[in-house]
Amino acid sequence: MDPRGSNGIACPAVNHSPQSAGPLEGVTVLDLSRVLSGPYCTMQLADMGARVIKIERPGTGDDTRAWGPPFVNGESAYFLSINRNKESLTLNFKHPDGRRLLDELIARADVLVENFRPGTLDEMGLGYEALQAKHPRLIYTSISGFGHSGPLRERAGYDAVLQGEAGIMSLTGPPDGCGYKVGVAIADLAAGLFAAQGTLLALYARERTGRGQHVDIAMLDSVAALLTYQAGIYFVTGAPPKRHGNAHPTVAPYETFQAADGEVVLAAGNDDLWRKFCGVAGLEMYAADPRFATNRDRVRNYATLRPIVAEAFLRRTRSEWLDVLNEAGIPAGPVKNLHEVLNDEQLLTREMVHVLQHSSAGPVRVLGVPVKLSATPGAVRRPPPALGEHTDKILTVDLGLTASQVAAMAAAGVV
């Protein structure tokens, strides 16, 4: 295989995990979700060995198949990033025949994942209560904007809106002006992470009780759970924290600084590191300055401190700063762009970039599995599926239909 991704950038020293069954081997996940939060959840389960059958609309599939550019031979880069290790079955389950097929698949599944607006599947007889009565071992994982309870339960959830609703936007950006959204869809991704965690917990509980349960994940809750110390500041002071740009609200200096040729992140997280920094930065006269002697002093006098540190950083290049800071044991790093990150030797050694051969897109690069298990590791086993790639196999092998039956259903728009 050509060790190049779809953008032609060389991918040196890419390692591939050994083919491992994974800790979730034998678990079947029926994925009715689309876009990001649900597919991100089910990708994590698939990485760990679960069989994930992705149900998609005939003809169009998951919304993200159309999101772009960029596309690679018609395949969306967005879709490719979050759907590896899955099988794709096109199925119109609003059609009576499609619904019967879906019911058969649900009867065989351990987990169902969905991210419809609360109430949507209930109206179709596919809500948790209806399915739990028929399939008491089924784990039913729901992801929505505001959860399945509360006065806002019926509102649609979109990442940018939830970043504002959950307060993280009020903490992100420059001190003056508007709040910024995070550079990735943090509300969707956090919900997907918590949904995968909740699904695993429900599987573990089922080992003891023999029963499934409803895993109810709200994007609002997920982002609010990330507020941690910022929420703690509010609980103690009663005042909503303000935006600090790249600075930290309770530690200084802990932020980005402009070197002569690039940005450096400095994390002088305690008084000892501050004194070491002063020693390598030519700022010895400030090490014991009563305005900056302790972290509390530095935070209190931040407006005076920052220009002093910023001026010092301009005297050296980024690489010069990283050399002296790392040698002194002071936490620091460059602000890298994604070309630098995704070709970094450390990430490649950690198997965080893989090349996969897609049926139509050709060789594509995807991110690896961040959870490293020593005995039952997860793995990147197969590329993201083409739309309906596994429809015939699932219907004939799993459900026992004949080829002519499948063809007739395709002609009727069922699959």
C-alpha positions in Angstrom: 0.0 0.0 0.0 1.3 3.5 -0.9 2.1 5.0 2.5 0.4 8.3 1.6 -2.9 9.7 2.7 -5.6 11.1 0.5 -3.8 14.4 0.4 -0.6 12.9 -0.8 1.4 13.8 2.3 3.9 11.1 3.3 3.0 9.1 6.4 6.4 7.8 7.6 6.8 5.0 10.1 3.1 4.4 10.4 2.6 1.4 12.7 -0.5 -0.8 12.7 -1.8 -2.5 15.8 -1.9 -6.3 15.6 -5.2 -7.8 14.7 -6.9 -8.2 18.1 -10.3 -9.4 18.8 -10.7 -6.5 21.3 -12.5 -6.5 24.7 -15.9 -6.0 23.0 -15.7 -9.0 20.7 -19.2 -10.6 20.5 -21.1 -7.4 21.3 -23.4 -6.3 18.5 -24.3 -2.6 18.2 -27.1 -1.4 16.0 -26.3 2.2 15.1 -29.2 4.4 14.2 -27.3 7.6 14.8 -25.9 10.1 12.3 -23.7 13.2 12.0 -21.1 13.3 14.9 -22.1 12.5 18.5 -23.6 9.0 17.9 -21.1 7.9 15.2 -18.2 9.0 17.5 -19.6 6.9 20.2 -20.1 3.8 18.0 -16.6 4.2 16.5 -15.1 3.9 19.9 -17.1 0.7 20.5 -16.1 -0.7 17.1 -12.5 0.1 17.7 -12.7 -2.1 20.8 -14.1 -5.1 18.9 -17.8 -4.6 18.8 -19.6 -5.3 15.6 -21.3 -2.1 14.6 -24.0 -2.2 12.0 -24.7 1.4 10.8 -28.3 1.9 9.5 -28.4 4.5 6.8 -31.0 6.0 4.5 -31.1 4.4 1.1 -29.6 6.6 -1.5 -28.2 9.4 0.7 -27.0 7.8 3.9 -25.6 9.7 6.9 -25.8 13.4 6.5 -22.1 13.8 6.7 -21.6 11.8 3.5 -22.5 15.1 1.8 -20.5 17.4 4.1 -17.6 19.0 2.3 -15.4 19.8 0.6 -13.0 18.2 0.9 -14.1 15.0 -0.8 -11.9 12.1 -1.9 -13.3 10.5 -5.1 -16.7 11.5 -3.8 -16.2 10.4 -0.2 -16.5 13.0 2.5 -13.4 13.6 4.6 -15.8 14.3 7.5 -17.6 11.0 7.2 -14.3 9.1 6.8 -13.0 10.5 10.1 -15.6 9.0 12.3 -17.0 5.8 10.7 -14.1 3.3 10.5 -14.6 -0.3 11.7 -18.3 -0.3 10.9 -20.7 -2.1 8.5 -23.2 0.0 6.4 -26.7 -1.3 5.9 -29.1 0.9 3.9 -32.6 0.5 5.3 -35.8 2.5 5.1 -37.4 1.4 8.4 -40.4 3.6 7.8 -41.4 1.1 5.2 -43.3 -2.0 6.7 -40.8 -4.4 5.2 -37.9 -2.3 6.4 -39.4 -2.2 9.8 -39.6 -5.9 10.0 -36.0 -6.2 9.1 -35.0 -3.7 11.7 -37.0 -5.6 14.3 -35.1 -8.7 13.5 -31.8 -6.9 13.8 -32.8 -5.3 17.2 -33.7 -8.8 18.5 -30.1 -9.9 17.7 -28.4 -6.7 19.1 -26.8 -6.0 22.5 -26.8 -2.3 22.1 -28.9 0.3 20.1 -27.5 3.8 19.7 -29.6 6.7 18.5 -29.5 10.5 18.5 -32.9 11.5 17.3 -34.8 14.2 19.0 -36.6 12.8 22.1 -40.0 11.4 21.2 -39.2 10.8 17.5 -38.6 7.0 17.9 -41.4 6.7 20.5 -43.9 7.7 17.8 -42.6 4.8 15.7 -42.8 2.3 18.4 -39.0 2.2 18.7 -38.6 4.1 21.9 -36.8 2.6 25.0 -40.0 1.6 26.8 -41.4 -0.3 23.9 -38.1 -2.1 23.1 -37.2 -2.8 26.7 -40.5 -4.7 27.1 -39.6 -7.0 24.2 -35.9 -7.1 24.7 -35.0 -6.8 28.3 -31.3 -7.3 27.7 -31.1 -4.5 25.2 -29.0 -1.5 26.1 -30.6 1.6 24.6 -28.2 4.6 24.3 -29.8 7.9 23.5 -27.9 11.1 22.7 -29.7 14.4 22.4 -29.2 18.1 22.9 -30.9 18.5 26.2 -31.7 14.9 27.4 -34.9 12.9 27.7 -36.2 14.8 30.7 -36.6 18.5 31.7 -38.4 21.4 30.1 -36.0 21.6 27.1 -36.1 18.0 26.2 -37.8 18.5 22.8 -35.3 21.1 21.6 -32.9 20.1 18.8 -29.3 20.0 19.7 -26.6 21.6 17.6 -23.0 21.8 18.7 -22.4 25.6 18.4 -25.7 26.3 20.2 -24.9 23.9 23.0 -21.4 25.4 23.5 -23.2 28.6 24.1 -26.0 27.1 26.3 -23.5 25.1 28.4 -21.3 28.1 29.1 -18.0 27.0 27.5 -18.3 29.7 24.9 -18.5 32.3 27.6 -15.0 31.1 28.8 -13.4 30.9 25.4 -11.9 33.8 23.4 -10.3 37.2 24.2 -11.2 39.2 27.3 -13.0 41.8 25.2 -15.5 40.9 22.4 -17.6 37.9 21.7 -17.2 34.4 23.1 -15.6 31.8 20.8 -16.6 28.3 20.0 -13.9 25.6 20.5 -12.1 24.6 17.3 -13.7 21.2 17.3 -17.3 20.2 17.9 -16.7 19.7 21.6 -20.4 19.3 22.6 -20.9 16.5 20.1 -17.5 14.9 20.9 -18.0 15.1 24.7 -21.5 13.6 24.3 -20.1 10.8 22.2 -17.4 10.1 24.8 -19.9 10.0 27.6 -22.3 7.8 25.5 -19.5 5.3 24.9 -18.7 5.3 28.7 -22.3 4.9 29.6 -22.8 2.1 27.2 -19.8 0.2 28.6 -21.1 0.7 32.2 -24.5 -0.6 31.1 -22.8 -3.7 29.5 -20.9 -4.3 32.8 -24.0 -3.9 34.9 -25.9 -6.4 32.6 -23.3 -9.0 33.4 -24.6 -8.9 37.0 -28.3 -8.2 36.5 -29.0 -9.8 33.1 -30.9 -6.7 32.1 -30.3 -3.8 29.8 -31.1 -0.2 30.6 -31.5 3.3 29.1 -28.4 5.4 28.7 -29.6 9.0 28.5 -26.8 11.4 27.3 -27.4 15.1 26.9 -25.0 17.4 25.0 -25.8 20.1 27.6 -24.9 17.8 30.5 -21.7 16.6 28.7 -20.3 20.1 28.2 -21.4 21.3 31.6 -19.5 18.4 33.1 -16.3 19.7 31.5 -16.6 23.0 33.3 -14.9 21.5 36.5 -12.7 24.2 38.1 -14.5 27.0 36.3 -17.7 25.9 37.8 -15.9 25.6 41.1 -14.8 29.2 40.8 -18.4 30.2 40.3 -19.6 28.1 43.2 -17.1 29.8 45.6 -17.3 33.4 44.4 -20.9 33.6 43.0 -19.5 35.5 40.0 -19.3 33.9 36.5 -15.7 33.6 35.4 -14.5 35.9 32.7 -12.7 35.1 29.5 -8.9 35.2 29.7 -7.8 34.5 26.1 -5.1 31.8 26.4 -4.3 32.7 30.0 -5.3 30.6 32.9 -7.6 32.1 35.5 -5.7 30.7 38.5 -2.1 30.0 37.3 0.5 32.4 35.8 2.4 32.4 33.6 0.4 29.6 31.9 -0.4 30.6 28.3 0.9 31.2 24.8 3.7 33.7 24.1 5.0 34.9 20.7 8.6 34.0 20.1 10.7 35.5 17.3 9.2 33.1 14.7 6.3 31.3 16.3 4.1 30.6 19.3 5.2 28.8 22.5 3.0 27.5 25.2 4.5 28.0 28.7 3.1 26.2 31.7 5.0 27.5 34.8 2.5 25.8 37.1 4.2 26.4 40.5 6.6 28.8 42.2 9.7 26.5 41.6 9.0 26.4 37.9 8.6 30.2 37.9 12.0 30.6 39.4 13.6 28.2 37.0 11.9 30.1 34.1 13.3 33.4 35.3 16.8 31.8 35.4 16.7 30.7 31.7 14.9 33.7 30.5 17.3 36.3 31.8 14.6 37.5 34.3 16.5 36.7 37.5 15.6 40.0 39.0 11.9 39.0 39.0 12.3 35.6 40.6 11.9 36.9 44.1 10.1 40.1 43.3 7.3 40.4 45.9 4.8 41.1 43.1 5.6 37.7 41.5 7.1 35.6 44.3 4.0 33.3 44.6 1.4 32.1 42.2 -1.2 34.1 44.0 1.0 37.2 43.6 1.5 36.5 39.9 -2.2 36.0 39.2 -3.0 39.2 41.2 -0.4 41.2 39.2 -0.9 39.5 35.9 -1.3 42.8 34.0 2.2 43.7 35.0 3.7 40.3 34.6 2.6 39.4 31.1 4.4 42.2 29.2 7.7 41.3 31.0 7.4 37.7 30.0 6.2 38.5 26.5 9.1 40.9 25.8 11.6 38.2 26.9 10.0 35.6 24.5 10.6 37.8 21.5 14.4 37.6 22.0 14.6 34.0 20.8 13.2 31.7 18.2 10.7 29.0 19.0 13.2 26.2 18.8 15.7 28.1 21.0 13.0 28.5 23.6 12.0 24.9 23.5 15.6 23.7 23.9 16.3 25.8 27.0 12.9 25.3 28.6 12.9 21.5 28.1 16.5 21.2 29.3 15.5 23.1 32.5 12.4 20.8 33.0 9.9 23.6 32.5 6.7 22.4 30.7 6.5 24.1 27.3 5.6 23.2 23.8 5.0 24.7 20.3 1.6 25.7 19.0 1.6 23.2 16.1 -0.6 23.2 13.0 -2.2 19.9 12.0 0.5 19.1 9.4 3.0 19.2 12.2 0.8 17.2 14.6 -0.3 14.5 12.3 3.3 13.8 11.0 4.8 13.9 14.5 7.1 11.0 15.4 5.5 10.7 18.9 2.0 10.3 17.5 3.1 7.9 14.8 5.0 5.8 17.3 1.9 5.7 19.4 -0.1 4.4 16.4 -2.3 7.4 16.3 -2.3 7.6 12.5 -3.3 4.7 10.2 -3.5 4.3 6.5 -6.5 2.4 5.2 -7.5 1.3 1.7 -11.0 2.5 1.0 -13.0 0.9 -1.7 -13.5 4.1 -3.7 -11.4 6.8 -2.0 -8.2 4.7 -2.1 -5.6 5.1 0.6 -6.9 7.4 3.4 -5.4 8.3 6.7 -7.5 8.1 9.9 -6.7 8.7 13.5 -5.8 5.8 15.8 -7.2 4.4 19.0 -6.1 6.6 22.0 -7.0 3.9 24.6 -4.1 1.5 24.8 -4.9 -1.9 26.4 -2.0 -4.2 27.0 -3.9 -7.5 26.7 -6.9 -6.8 24.6 -6.1 -3.7 22.6 -8.5 -2.0 20.2 -7.5 -1.7 16.6 -8.2 0.0 13.3 -9.4 -3.0 11.4 -11.4 -1.8 8.4 -12.0 1.5 6.5 -15.2 3.5 6.8 -17.9 1.7 4.7 -19.2 2.8 1.4 -22.9 3.5 1.5 -24.7 0.2 1.8 -21.5 -1.8 1.3 -22.7 -4.6 3.7 -26.4 -4.6 2.9 -26.4 -7.8 0.9 -24.2 -9.6 3.4 -26.2 -8.6 6.4 -29.6 -9.5 4.8 -28.5 -12.8 3.3 -26.0 -14.1 5.9 -27.5 -12.6 9.1 -31.2 -12.5 8.3 -31.4 -15.4 5.8 -32.9 -13.6 2.9 -32.3 -14.8 -0.7 -30.6 -12.7 -3.3 -33.9 -12.3 -5.2 -35.6 -11.1 -2.0 -32.9 -8.5 -1.5 -33.2 -7.4 -5.1 -36.9 -7.0 -4.8 -36.5 -4.9 -1.6 -33.9 -2.7 -3.3 -36.3 -2.2 -6.2 -39.1 -1.2 -3.7 -36.8 1.3 -2.0 -36.7 -0.7 1.3 -32.9 -1.1 1.2 
